[in-house]
């Protein structure tokens, strides 16, 4: 636990100190993000913030992670994906080249033993992956990298969500006896928070692909080493709950692109943060809502591990009621976000487009009809 605390502090301090220097370097070499129609930035902002995140995480890792094959592989993979992302931020690589870089970084981890061979599925029991273990792990690691990368579209969002998620993973990993993964999660949280000091709105620097892919890779390694290699029920549920926000965002966006037959890699303005912007939320309010959602889901995952609601199949009534209450809170938060993103947006659009003599009661009736039929016209595309 002490190593985790020291690793967090070192990673935080280095990322915080180096981020402004990296921002100056990015401007000097032309690695700058210009305002775009689909983006939410209003001014030219330097990229490459991921270099500061890597420096903080790497130094903390060298100092506090055990010198083993797996940890050396994690640092090597982190270096590779940071370099690939930095080149992309500087000169913009093709989607195929970026995917190749992600696969190579993930392959380094898989070949070093960062592999999920079994999983405990609720109500189904233990599942053996056998020969598919390495392939599934490889795809999972790439999936986490892309989920974080897709969520990096508004000041402070990806860094904050990753910091919250890493902190939750650290708590769970230590409780499961996976101390190395706990330290890795702690230094990931520290590096993300150190960078966040300069990335919260209005951001003075962006992490770029080198930062989002790096944080995704580190979180992926934490998930495999910290939870999925155990037989605990939380092993599979935990990552899905803790990273629910980026996972749901990515799933929604990918399905939307498939629906309209657009390339999956082509950026658009259908992410959660874009949708919040379209209904009038500021960047800070958008991030606050998504932070709160992430904290709620992370808290639920931690509670699932620590609250003794069940003991080898025997349910404890009192603690089960507590868990049911926490599930209700998480569900209510998710439903509320859906309300904000869909129903509120629908109402505002109807108010703008309806005839001047249309009453708000009539607008509410139209929305109620949409809810009953489940048919929502495409808005804001």
C-alpha positions in Angstrom: 0.0 0.0 0.0 2.8 2.4 0.8 4.4 1.7 -2.7 1.0 2.6 -4.2 0.9 5.9 -2.4 4.4 6.8 -3.3 3.9 5.8 -6.9 0.7 7.9 -7.1 2.6 11.0 -5.7 5.6 10.6 -8.0 3.4 10.1 -11.1 1.2 13.0 -10.2 4.1 15.4 -9.5 6.0 14.5 -12.7 2.9 14.7 -14.9 1.9 18.0 -13.4 5.4 19.6 -13.8 6.1 18.2 -17.3 2.8 18.9 -19.0 3.4 22.6 -19.6 6.9 21.8 -21.0 5.4 19.2 -23.3 2.8 21.8 -24.4 5.5 24.2 -25.4 7.3 21.4 -27.3 4.1 20.5 -29.2 3.6 24.1 -30.3 7.2 24.3 -31.4 7.0 21.3 -33.7 3.5 22.0 -34.9 1.6 19.2 -33.0 -1.4 21.5 -32.4 -5.1 20.7 -32.5 -7.0 23.3 -34.5 -10.8 24.0 -33.9 -13.0 21.8 -36.0 -16.7 21.7 -36.8 -17.2 18.5 -34.8 -14.9 19.5 -32.0 -15.7 21.5 -28.8 -12.4 23.4 -28.7 -12.5 27.1 -29.5 -8.8 27.8 -29.8 -5.6 26.1 -31.1 -4.4 23.8 -28.4 -1.1 21.8 -28.2 -1.2 18.1 -28.2 1.3 15.5 -26.9 0.2 15.8 -23.2 0.4 12.0 -23.2 4.2 12.3 -23.1 4.0 13.9 -19.7 1.5 11.2 -18.6 4.0 8.5 -19.8 7.0 10.2 -18.1 5.1 10.2 -14.7 3.8 6.7 -15.1 7.2 5.3 -16.3 9.3 6.8 -13.6 6.9 5.7 -10.9 6.7 2.3 -12.5 10.5 1.9 -12.5 10.7 3.0 -8.9 7.8 1.1 -7.4 6.8 -1.8 -9.6 8.7 -5.1 -9.1 11.3 -5.8 -11.7 9.6 -8.7 -13.4 9.0 -9.7 -17.0 5.4 -8.6 -16.9 6.1 -5.2 -15.5 8.9 -4.6 -18.0 6.6 -5.6 -20.8 3.9 -3.2 -19.5 6.4 -0.3 -19.6 7.7 -1.4 -23.0 4.2 -1.5 -24.4 3.4 1.8 -22.8 6.4 3.3 -24.5 5.5 1.9 -27.9 1.9 3.1 -27.8 3.0 6.5 -26.6 5.4 6.8 -29.6 2.7 5.7 -32.1 0.2 8.1 -30.6 2.7 11.0 -30.6 3.5 10.4 -34.3 -0.2 10.4 -35.0 -0.7 13.7 -33.1 2.2 15.2 -35.0 1.6 13.9 -38.6 -1.8 12.0 -38.4 -1.3 8.3 -39.2 -3.8 6.3 -41.2 -6.5 4.3 -39.2 -4.7 1.1 -40.3 -1.3 2.3 -38.9 -2.9 3.4 -35.6 -4.6 0.0 -35.3 -1.4 -1.8 -36.0 0.4 0.2 -33.3 -2.4 -0.7 -30.8 -2.2 -4.4 -31.8 1.6 -4.4 -31.4 1.5 -2.8 -28.0 -1.2 -5.2 -26.8 0.7 -8.1 -28.3 3.8 -7.2 -26.1 1.5 -7.6 -23.0 0.0 -10.9 -24.2 3.3 -12.5 -25.1 4.6 -11.6 -21.6 1.7 -13.4 -19.9 -0.9 -10.7 -19.5 -3.6 -13.1 -20.6 -7.1 -13.9 -19.4 -7.5 -17.7 -19.4 -10.7 -18.0 -17.3 -13.6 -15.8 -16.1 -16.4 -16.3 -13.6 -19.7 -15.5 -15.2 -22.7 -14.6 -12.9 -25.1 -17.5 -12.7 -23.0 -19.6 -15.1 -19.9 -20.2 -13.1 -16.3 -20.6 -14.3 -15.6 -20.3 -18.0 -12.4 -21.5 -19.6 -11.2 -19.7 -22.8 -8.6 -22.2 -23.7 -6.9 -21.5 -27.0 -8.9 -18.3 -27.5 -7.3 -16.7 -24.4 -4.6 -14.8 -26.1 -6.8 -13.6 -29.0 -9.6 -12.5 -26.7 -7.1 -10.7 -24.4 -5.5 -9.0 -27.4 -8.9 -7.8 -28.7 -9.9 -6.7 -25.2 -6.8 -4.6 -24.7 -7.3 -2.9 -28.1 -11.0 -2.4 -27.2 -10.1 -0.6 -23.9 -7.6 1.7 -25.7 -10.2 2.7 -28.3 -12.9 3.2 -25.7 -10.7 5.7 -23.8 -9.5 7.3 -27.1 -13.1 7.8 -28.3 -14.1 9.5 -25.0 -11.3 12.0 -25.3 -13.3 14.8 -26.9 -13.9 17.5 -24.2 -11.5 19.2 -21.7 -10.7 16.9 -18.8 -13.1 14.1 -19.6 -10.8 11.2 -20.4 -8.2 12.1 -17.8 -10.8 12.4 -15.1 -12.7 9.3 -16.0 -9.4 7.3 -16.2 -8.3 8.7 -12.8 -11.5 7.7 -11.1 -11.5 4.3 -12.7 -7.9 3.6 -11.9 -8.5 4.5 -8.2 -11.4 2.1 -8.0 -9.3 -0.6 -9.7 -6.5 0.0 -7.2 -8.8 -0.6 -4.2 -10.2 -3.8 -5.7 -6.8 -5.1 -6.8 -5.3 -4.7 -3.3 -8.3 -6.4 -1.7 -7.8 -9.3 -4.1 -4.2 -9.6 -3.2 -3.0 -8.3 -6.6 -0.5 -5.8 -5.2 1.4 -5.2 -8.4 -1.8 -4.3 -10.3 -2.8 -2.1 -7.4 0.4 -0.1 -7.7 0.0 0.1 -11.5 -3.5 1.4 -11.0 -2.4 4.0 -8.4 0.4 5.4 -10.6 -2.1 5.5 -13.6 -4.5 7.6 -11.4 -1.6 9.8 -10.3 -0.3 10.5 -13.8 -3.9 11.2 -15.1 -4.6 13.6 -12.3 -1.3 15.4 -12.7 -2.1 16.0 -16.3 -5.7 17.0 -15.5 -4.4 20.1 -13.6 -3.7 21.5 -17.1 -6.4 19.8 -19.0 -9.5 20.8 -17.1 -11.6 23.4 -19.0 -10.2 25.7 -20.3 -7.5 23.2 -21.3 -4.0 24.6 -22.0 -2.9 21.2 -23.5 -4.6 18.1 -24.8 -3.4 14.5 -24.1 -3.7 13.6 -27.8 -3.8 10.0 -29.0 -0.5 9.3 -27.3 -2.2 10.0 -23.9 -5.6 8.4 -24.5 -4.1 5.2 -26.0 -1.6 5.1 -23.1 -4.2 5.4 -20.4 -6.3 2.8 -22.2 -3.4 0.4 -22.3 -2.5 0.9 -18.7 -6.1 0.4 -17.6 -6.3 -2.7 -19.7 -3.2 -4.2 -18.0 -4.7 -3.3 -14.6 -7.9 -5.0 -15.5 -6.2 -8.2 -16.6 -3.6 -8.4 -13.9 -5.8 -6.9 -11.1 -9.2 -8.6 -11.5 -9.6 -11.0 -14.5 -6.8 -13.3 -13.3 -8.7 -14.0 -10.1 -11.8 -16.2 -9.6 -13.7 -13.5 -7.8 -17.2 -12.7 -9.1 -16.1 -9.0 -9.3 -13.4 -10.0 -11.8 -15.6 -9.6 -14.9 -18.4 -7.4 -13.6 -16.0 -4.8 -12.0 -14.4 -3.6 -15.2 -17.7 -3.4 -17.1 -19.2 -1.4 -14.3 -16.3 0.9 -13.6 -15.7 1.7 -17.3 -19.4 1.8 -18.1 -19.2 5.4 -19.3 -16.5 5.0 -22.0 -17.8 1.5 -22.9 -21.4 2.8 -23.4 -20.2 5.8 -25.3 -18.1 3.8 -27.6 -20.8 1.2 -28.1 -23.4 3.9 -28.9 -21.1 5.6 -31.4 -20.0 2.5 -33.2 -23.6 1.2 -33.5 -24.7 4.6 -34.8 -21.9 4.6 -37.5 -22.8 1.0 -38.5 -26.5 2.0 -38.7 -25.7 4.8 -41.1 -23.1 2.7 -42.9 -20.2 5.0 -42.0 -16.6 3.9 -41.4 -16.2 3.0 -37.7 -12.9 5.0 -37.5 -14.4 8.2 -39.0 -14.9 10.7 -36.2 -18.4 12.3 -35.8 -20.3 14.4 -33.3 -22.4 11.7 -31.6 -20.4 11.0 -28.5 -22.0 11.8 -25.1 -20.1 15.0 -24.7 -21.3 16.2 -28.1 -24.9 15.4 -27.3 -24.6 17.3 -24.0 -23.2 20.3 -25.9 -26.1 20.3 -28.3 -28.6 20.7 -25.5 -26.7 23.7 -24.2 -24.5 22.2 -21.5 -21.1 23.9 -20.9 -18.0 21.8 -21.0 -17.6 22.0 -17.3 -21.2 20.9 -16.6 -20.8 18.1 -19.2 -17.7 16.8 -17.5 -19.3 17.1 -14.1 -22.2 15.0 -15.1 -20.0 12.3 -16.6 -17.6 12.4 -13.6 -20.6 11.9 -11.3 -21.9 9.0 -13.4 -18.4 7.4 -13.4 -18.1 7.8 -9.6 -21.5 6.3 -9.1 -20.6 3.2 -11.2 -17.1 2.9 -9.7 -18.6 3.1 -6.2 -21.1 0.3 -7.1 -18.2 -1.9 -8.2 -16.2 -1.3 -5.0 -19.4 -2.0 -3.0 -19.9 -5.3 -4.8 -16.5 -6.3 -3.6 -16.7 -5.2 0.0 -20.3 -5.4 1.1 -21.0 -9.0 2.5 -24.3 -9.4 0.8 -23.6 -13.1 0.0 -21.5 -15.9 1.5 -21.1 -18.9 -0.7 -24.7 -18.7 -2.0 -26.3 -17.6 1.3 -27.8 -14.2 1.0 -27.7 -11.8 4.0 -31.0 -9.8 4.0 -29.7 -6.5 5.4 -26.7 -6.3 3.2 -28.6 -7.5 0.2 -31.1 -4.6 0.7 -28.1 -2.2 0.9 -26.8 -3.6 -2.4 -30.2 -3.3 -4.0 -30.3 0.3 -2.9 -26.9 1.0 -4.5 -28.0 -0.7 -7.7 -31.1 1.5 -7.7 -29.0 4.6 -7.3 -26.8 3.6 -10.2 -29.8 2.7 -12.4 -31.5 6.0 -11.5 -28.3 7.9 -12.5 -28.1 6.1 -15.8 -31.8 6.7 -16.5 -31.4 10.3 -15.6 -28.5 10.7 -18.1 -30.7 9.1 -20.8 -33.4 11.5 -19.9 -31.0 14.5 -20.2 -29.5 13.2 -23.4 -32.6 12.1 -25.2 -35.8 13.5 -23.7 -34.6 16.9 -22.8 -33.0 17.3 -26.2 -36.2 16.2 -27.9 -38.2 18.7 -25.9 -35.9 21.6 -26.7 -35.9 20.8 -30.4 -39.7 20.6 -30.5 -40.0 23.9 -28.6 -37.8 25.5 -31.3 -39.5 23.9 -34.3 -43.1 24.0 -33.2 -45.5 26.8 -34.2 -45.5 29.8 -31.9 -49.0 28.9 -30.5 -48.0 25.4 -29.4 -48.3 25.0 -25.7 -45.7 23.2 -23.5 -48.4 20.7 -22.6 -48.8 19.7 -26.2 -45.0 19.3 -26.4 -45.1 17.1 -23.4 -47.8 15.0 -25.0 -45.6 14.5 -28.1 -42.7 13.4 -26.0 -45.0 11.0 -24.1 -46.1 9.5 -27.4 -42.4 9.1 -28.4 -41.8 7.3 -25.1 -44.8 4.9 -25.6 -43.9 4.1 -29.2 -40.1 4.1 -28.7 -39.7 6.1 -31.9 -37.5 9.1 -31.6 -36.8 11.1 -34.8 -33.1 11.6 -35.5 -32.0 14.9 -34.0 -28.9 17.0 -34.2 -27.1 14.8 -36.8 
